[in-house]
Amino acid sequence: MKIRFITAILILCIPLCAISGCRRDNAEGIPTENSEIYGNDTEMSESPSSGDFSGKESDGPVSDTEPPRETEKPSVEQLRASAQVNPAQPFMNLYKRNKDTGVFDIKHDYRAPWIWYSDIGGFYVFATAEEQFAYDGFKTRFLDWWNSYEDADKTKIGYEVIITLNDGTELICTVKEPADTEAVFQYVELYLYDDVHQADGVWYSHLLSEQMTDETLMTSIKVTTGEKIDMVASIYLTVFTYQGDADFDEESGRYIGGNYTGFEIEKAEGRKSKKKFAY
């Protein structure tokens, strides 16, 4: 009887232990919120390899920072305003010669009638800031000041003319040779002269592009009204000196150096010429 009782107890305990062992094994194998398969929230956000369990591969770590923005390029006006004057390079000012006295007067502004197909004004450039000086031969005056600069022998003279039309359109003409003026010729005609490399006492005309050499210096510019001058609202003239491509903006070709000066050519009321033909 005692043997049967012990046997019954053993028969009852064996399946209970088996069942208990299965629960322990499943508890270790079934994923839970705290298991290594799912991980905790911190591991999910920090680990790029944890995946999103949607069948898609991870694209890599997600950055909380915004992508770097492209730096906006400074305008030509900003580049020019921040440029330093090159003290070794001639710095030019614009002058007009008084026909009666022969005296050259520096010009910080200018006003004249815009008469159809007539000269608005002729301007000479000198590497000085003197307000006025007497004429005693152009070459002597020009070269004395020009050659006082260390880099004079490798410096050229250029001009910029900005023409604003009545409708607000802006035409910008950078002049390093006569052919550059063609873009605005129908509005404002620009004529360039080398007053240094000329024989004394001999009449000479404006420069042509085919006449340009390494020695040519565009020492004066004449501004004349063009066929469509009635469409022009304003004219701004600038003279500058330069030595190479580094003095110009790569995209626009405009001057960005520091050796420049200029003024607006204002329109004064005056008589109007009869137009030769309509446009």
Secondary structure per residue as TSV (DSSP state, phi and psi in degrees):
chain	resnum	aa	ss	phi	psi
A	1	M	-	360.0	-42.0
A	2	K	H	-67.4	-35.7
A	3	I	H	-66.6	-42.4
A	4	R	H	-61.9	-38.5
A	5	F	H	-65.0	-43.2
A	6	I	H	-66.2	-38.7
A	7	T	H	-63.6	-40.5
A	8	A	H	-64.1	-39.1
A	9	I	H	-65.2	-41.8
A	10	L	H	-63.8	-41.7
A	11	I	H	-61.9	-39.3
A	12	L	H	-70.4	-36.2
A	13	C	H	-76.3	-33.1
A	14	I	H	-60.7	-50.9
A	15	P	H	-66.6	-31.4
A	16	L	H	-65.9	-39.4
A	17	C	H	-66.8	-36.2
A	18	A	H	-64.1	-43.4
A	19	I	H	-64.1	-43.0
A	20	S	H	-62.7	-37.8
A	21	G	H	-66.0	-37.6
A	22	C	H	-63.7	-42.4
A	23	R	H	-63.1	-39.0
A	24	R	H	-66.7	-43.3
A	25	D	H	-64.4	-44.8
A	26	N	H	-66.2	-34.2
A	27	A	H	-63.4	-31.1
A	28	E	H	-83.6	-24.0
A	29	G	H	-100.3	-29.6
A	30	I	S	-76.8	129.5
A	31	P	-	-62.3	136.8
A	32	T	-	-126.7	173.8
A	33	E	T	-62.9	-21.7
A	34	N	T	-105.3	7.6
A	35	S	S	-78.3	167.1
A	36	E	T	-69.2	-27.3
A	37	I	T	-66.1	-48.6
A	38	Y	T	-79.0	-36.7
A	39	G	-	74.2	172.2
A	40	N	-	-95.5	175.8
A	41	D	H	-61.6	-38.1
A	42	T	H	-63.9	-43.2
A	43	E	H	-65.6	-35.5
A	44	M	H	-65.1	-40.7
A	45	S	H	-80.0	-26.8
A	46	E	H	-94.3	-22.6
A	47	S	-	-98.5	113.8
A	48	P	T	-71.3	-14.8
A	49	S	T	-93.7	-1.2
A	50	S	S	-71.6	-23.3
A	51	G	-	75.8	175.8
A	52	D	-	-115.7	5.0
A	53	F	S	59.2	27.9
A	54	S	S	-107.6	4.9
A	55	G	S	93.8	-6.1
A	56	K	-	-97.7	144.6
A	57	E	-	-78.7	148.0
A	58	S	-	-67.4	139.2
A	59	D	-	-82.9	1.5
A	60	G	-	112.0	-179.1
A	61	P	-	-65.6	143.2
A	62	V	-	-97.9	125.4
A	63	S	-	-92.6	137.0
A	64	D	S	-82.5	-10.5
A	65	T	S	-92.1	149.0
A	66	E	-	-72.7	149.1
A	67	P	-	-63.6	148.6
A	68	P	-	-62.7	137.0
A	69	R	-	-84.0	146.6
A	70	E	-	-67.2	134.0
A	71	T	-	-72.8	127.4
A	72	E	-	-71.5	129.8
A	73	K	-	-71.8	135.5
A	74	P	-	-62.8	149.6
A	75	S	-	-74.0	166.2
A	76	V	H	-60.4	-40.1
A	77	E	H	-63.2	-39.1
A	78	Q	H	-67.9	-42.4
A	79	L	H	-63.7	-41.0
A	80	R	H	-68.8	-40.5
A	81	A	H	-67.3	-30.2
A	82	S	H	-90.2	-7.9
A	83	A	-	-71.4	146.3
A	84	Q	-	-90.4	145.5
A	85	V	-	-67.5	131.4
A	86	N	-	-85.6	108.3
A	87	P	T	-69.7	-16.1
A	88	A	T	-86.9	-7.8
A	89	Q	S	-110.1	135.3
A	90	P	-	-53.9	136.1
A	91	F	-	-109.2	118.9
A	92	M	-	-98.1	151.7
A	93	N	E	-126.5	156.2
A	94	L	E	-94.6	134.9
A	95	Y	E	-130.8	153.7
A	96	K	E	-120.1	143.7
A	97	R	E	-97.8	128.5
A	98	N	-	-74.0	118.2
A	99	K	T	-64.9	-28.8
A	100	D	T	-81.5	-42.3
A	101	T	T	-101.6	-18.8
A	102	G	-	79.2	1.4
A	103	V	-	-79.5	139.7
A	104	F	E	-92.7	127.0
A	105	D	E	-113.5	132.7
A	106	I	E	-68.3	147.1
A	107	K	-	-119.8	122.5
A	108	H	S	-104.9	-12.4
A	109	D	-	-158.9	167.0
A	110	Y	E	-157.7	142.2
A	111	R	E	-140.1	131.7
A	112	A	E	-159.9	156.8
A	113	P	E	-65.8	146.2
A	114	W	-	-104.3	80.7
A	115	I	-	-87.5	133.2
A	116	W	T	-54.5	126.5
A	117	Y	T	56.9	40.9
A	118	S	S	-132.0	160.7
A	119	D	E	-70.5	132.6
A	120	I	E	-84.3	-41.4
A	121	G	E	175.8	150.2
A	122	G	E	-111.7	135.4
A	123	F	E	-128.9	133.9
A	124	Y	E	-103.1	153.3
A	125	V	E	-120.5	137.8
A	126	F	E	-135.3	148.4
A	127	A	S	-86.0	60.9
A	128	T	-	-152.1	165.7
A	129	A	-	-117.6	14.5
A	130	E	-	-62.0	137.2
A	131	E	S	-67.0	-36.2
A	132	Q	E	-160.6	155.7
A	133	F	E	-156.3	154.2
A	134	A	-	-78.4	148.2
A	135	Y	-	-80.5	122.9
A	136	D	S	-140.5	42.2
A	137	G	-	104.0	120.4
A	138	F	H	-64.4	-48.5
A	139	K	H	-56.7	-46.4
A	140	T	H	-61.5	-49.4
A	141	R	H	-61.8	-49.6
A	142	F	H	-61.4	-52.2
A	143	L	H	-68.3	-31.7
A	144	D	H	-60.9	-46.6
A	145	W	H	-74.2	-44.0
A	146	W	H	-58.4	-49.3
A	147	N	T	-75.6	-3.9
A	148	S	T	-77.1	-8.8
A	149	Y	S	-96.0	139.6
A	150	E	T	-59.2	-40.5
A	151	D	T	-100.4	22.7
A	152	A	G	-58.7	-36.9
A	153	D	G	-69.6	-15.6
A	154	K	G	-119.6	22.4
A	155	T	-	-110.6	142.1
A	156	K	E	-118.7	162.1
A	157	I	E	-109.0	134.7
A	158	G	E	-136.3	170.9
A	159	Y	E	-135.9	155.0
A	160	E	E	-128.6	131.1
A	161	V	E	-123.0	120.7
A	162	I	E	-106.4	119.7
A	163	I	E	-112.4	121.4
A	164	T	E	-104.9	125.3
A	165	L	E	-84.5	168.1
A	166	N	T	-60.7	-27.9
A	167	D	T	-88.6	5.5
A	168	G	S	94.9	-8.1
A	169	T	-	-63.9	134.7
A	170	E	E	-110.8	124.0
A	171	L	E	-109.9	120.1
A	172	I	E	-112.5	121.1
A	173	C	E	-117.8	111.7
A	174	T	E	-93.9	121.9
A	175	V	E	-112.3	110.8
A	176	K	S	-116.4	-8.8
A	177	E	S	-159.5	161.5
A	178	P	G	-55.6	-35.9
A	179	A	G	-62.8	-21.7
A	180	D	G	-67.7	-16.8
A	181	T	G	-81.9	-10.2
A	182	E	G	-61.7	-29.9
A	183	A	G	-63.1	-26.5
A	184	V	G	-117.6	8.4
A	185	F	T	-60.6	-32.2
A	186	Q	T	-71.9	-18.2
A	187	Y	T	-99.8	-50.9
A	188	V	E	-137.3	125.4
A	189	E	E	-91.2	129.8
A	190	L	E	-117.7	128.9
A	191	Y	E	-122.9	132.8
A	192	L	E	-113.7	146.3
A	193	Y	E	-134.8	146.4
A	194	D	-	-107.8	102.1
A	195	D	S	-88.6	0.1
A	196	V	S	-97.4	-49.5
A	197	H	S	-88.9	62.0
A	198	Q	S	-135.6	150.3
A	199	A	-	-70.5	141.5
A	200	D	T	-63.0	135.4
A	201	G	T	73.5	10.5
A	202	V	-	-109.2	134.8
A	203	W	-	-70.2	142.0
A	204	Y	-	-141.6	157.3
A	205	S	-	-105.8	-177.4
A	206	H	-	-70.0	159.7
A	207	L	-	-74.6	150.5
A	208	L	-	-115.4	154.6
A	209	S	G	-59.8	-36.2
A	210	E	G	-70.0	-12.5
A	211	Q	G	-91.2	-7.1
A	212	M	-	-71.0	135.7
A	213	T	-	-132.1	179.3
A	214	D	T	-65.0	-23.6
A	215	E	T	-90.1	-13.3
A	216	T	-	-62.4	135.6
A	217	L	-	-125.7	120.2
A	218	M	-	-83.0	84.8
A	219	T	-	-85.9	-6.6
A	220	S	E	-154.0	156.9
A	221	I	E	-138.9	137.0
A	222	K	E	-112.3	130.5
A	223	V	E	-106.4	121.5
A	224	T	E	-127.1	145.3
A	225	T	E	-67.3	142.0
A	226	G	-	-100.0	-175.4
A	227	E	T	-60.3	-35.4
A	228	K	T	-107.7	34.6
A	229	I	G	-61.0	-27.5
A	230	D	G	-65.6	-16.0
A	231	M	G	-90.7	-2.1
A	232	V	E	-95.3	131.9
A	233	A	E	-98.5	-35.6
A	234	S	E	-154.8	155.2
A	235	I	E	-132.7	130.6
A	236	Y	E	-124.4	126.1
A	237	L	E	-111.7	131.3
A	238	T	E	-130.8	140.0
A	239	V	E	-112.3	142.5
A	240	F	E	-144.8	162.9
A	241	T	E	-120.0	149.1
A	242	Y	E	-150.4	166.8
A	243	Q	-	-125.2	-23.1
A	244	G	S	-171.6	-169.8
A	245	D	G	-62.4	-26.1
A	246	A	G	-64.3	-16.9
A	247	D	G	-85.5	3.7
A	248	F	B	-130.1	147.0
A	249	D	-	-67.6	133.8
A	250	E	T	-64.2	-36.8
A	251	E	T	-81.6	-51.6
A	252	S	T	-90.8	-21.6
A	253	G	-	79.4	6.9
A	254	R	-	-82.4	155.6
A	255	Y	B	-68.9	135.1
A	256	I	-	-129.8	12.9
A	257	G	S	-78.5	-177.0
A	258	G	S	-105.0	-5.3
A	259	N	-	-97.9	82.6
A	260	Y	E	-153.0	157.7
A	261	T	E	-158.4	159.2
A	262	G	E	-173.7	-177.4
A	263	F	E	-161.6	164.6
A	264	E	E	-84.9	136.4
A	265	I	E	-91.6	102.5
A	266	E	E	-81.6	152.3
A	267	K	E	-90.9	123.7
A	268	A	E	-102.7	149.3
A	269	E	-	-68.1	137.8
A	270	G	-	-163.9	179.2
A	271	R	-	-68.5	154.6
A	272	K	-	-111.1	133.6
A	273	S	-	-80.3	152.6
A	274	K	-	-74.1	130.1
A	275	K	-	-70.5	142.4
A	276	K	S	-77.2	-31.5
A	277	F	S	-156.9	160.5
A	278	A	-	-87.8	161.9
A	279	Y	-	-137.6	360.0
